[in-house]
């Protein structure tokens, strides 16, 4: 799905539909099994994380520090998560 | 009277991109994992941009991809057709911004923050990612109806095959038209 023309058209509605079911739960988004993710996928994922935060849903984003691109993205997500009190990037 | 029109439009572009990614991965098998992933990512991002924003110019219908591995550098060049010049302004500005930046991580993070603050804005992260995550320098050349974006990463140390053995060909490259060039009509 990450290499579809515009991942947000598939991902965003799907991810939004999950939010009501995730209230009062803890969410872990685990990227560690991802081999590749294109940049067009980042935007819908960030917006999903933002929505989870707005609902006060505790969310953790897991990246594999031994994979270069994941390590870099963890760094950046950690930086932007400073403004999202319910989101952590260990 | 019956009228029929059957046209075959070129399809499967995303599968072609997946295949290209595989080819680049195989071509660069002797590079370190980090360099290989960077090269595959840069190639994919530039080709995706060409698919999304490129046009079928009369004199340049295909997307041309050229990946070159040299002892001290990796280069990806992706060329596509251009009809109007006005939409290219943003591309030129973005490449200038990246070229002039001393902190590419800050550029990338700022872009992520912009996406976070305005979900309606399109991502447009690809070039920042090629520059920051991939460590490539970016350049672009417009020649008539042909636009070429080039990403080049200089290597501090030559990669192993070139220092361990002699070869007649000093570099390896693949070139691929990523977009089918013709549509059949019946």
Interface residues (C-beta under 8 A of the other chain):
Chain A: X3 X4 X5 X8 X36 X38 X39 X40 X42 X43 X46 X47 X50 X67 X68 X69 X72 X73 X75 X76 X77 X79 X80 X83
Chain B: X14 X17 X18 X21 X33 X34 X37 X38 X40 X41 X44 X45 X48 X51 X52 X105 X108 X109 X112 X113 X115 X116 X119 X122 X123 X125 X126 X129 X132 X133
